[in-house]
Amino acid sequence: MIDGFLLGVIVTVSLTASAFFLKFWRQTRDQLFLAFAASFCIEGINRVGFLFLERPNEGDPLLYIVRLCAYSIIVVAIINKNRAR
């Protein structure tokens, strides 16, 4: 039961962070904020997937690949921002 509660907290925090970065993106149109918003949203949705698994495992390849894609979005955005200078 506590696992479900903690996953719910993580989902809420991830989606809240995504909303804040989306707000900053709307104000500045900086692609880095959009990348962070997308990454946190993907991470939140990924954690929702944990809630529906009978025995969630951090090492599950499918869940790991989703997380890897979310973090790759941030890395690509940082590289693009530094290249633009």
C-alpha positions in Angstrom: 0.0 0.0 0.0 2.8 2.4 0.8 4.4 1.7 -2.6 1.2 2.9 -4.3 1.1 6.0 -2.2 4.8 6.9 -2.9 4.3 6.2 -6.6 1.3 8.6 -6.6 3.5 11.2 -4.9 6.2 10.8 -7.6 3.6 11.0 -10.4 2.1 14.2 -8.9 5.4 15.8 -8.5 6.6 14.9 -12.0 3.4 16.2 -13.6 3.6 19.4 -11.5 7.2 20.0 -12.6 6.1 19.4 -16.2 3.4 22.0 -15.8 5.8 24.5 -14.4 8.3 24.0 -17.2 5.5 24.2 -19.8 4.5 27.6 -18.2 8.1 28.8 -18.5 8.2 27.6 -22.1 5.1 29.6 -23.0 6.7 32.7 -21.6 10.1 32.4 -23.2 9.7 29.9 -26.1 13.0 28.3 -25.0 13.1 24.8 -26.3 15.0 23.6 -23.2 12.0 24.3 -21.1 9.8 22.3 -23.5 12.3 19.4 -23.3 12.2 19.4 -19.5 8.4 19.5 -19.6 8.2 16.6 -22.0 10.7 14.6 -20.0 8.9 15.1 -16.7 5.6 14.3 -18.3 7.0 11.0 -19.8 8.5 10.2 -16.4 5.1 10.8 -14.6 3.3 8.6 -17.1 5.9 5.9 -16.8 5.4 5.9 -13.0 1.6 5.5 -13.6 2.5 2.3 -15.5 4.2 1.1 -12.3 0.9 1.3 -10.5 -0.7 -1.2 -12.9 2.0 -3.8 -12.7 1.5 -6.6 -10.2 5.2 -6.6 -9.2 6.9 -3.4 -10.4 10.6 -3.9 -11.1 12.9 -0.9 -11.7 15.1 -3.2 -13.9 12.3 -4.1 -16.4 13.7 -3.3 -19.8 10.5 -1.6 -21.2 10.2 0.8 -18.2 14.0 1.4 -18.4 13.8 2.3 -22.1 11.0 4.8 -21.5 13.1 6.5 -18.8 16.1 6.5 -21.1 14.1 8.2 -23.8 12.9 10.8 -21.4 16.4 11.6 -20.2 17.7 11.6 -23.8 15.3 14.3 -24.7 17.0 16.5 -22.1 20.5 15.7 -23.3 19.6 16.5 -26.9 18.0 19.8 -25.9 21.1 20.8 -23.9 23.3 19.9 -26.8 21.1 21.9 -29.2 21.1 24.9 -26.9 24.8 24.9 -26.6 25.3 24.5 -30.3 23.1 27.5 -31.0 25.5 29.8 -29.2 
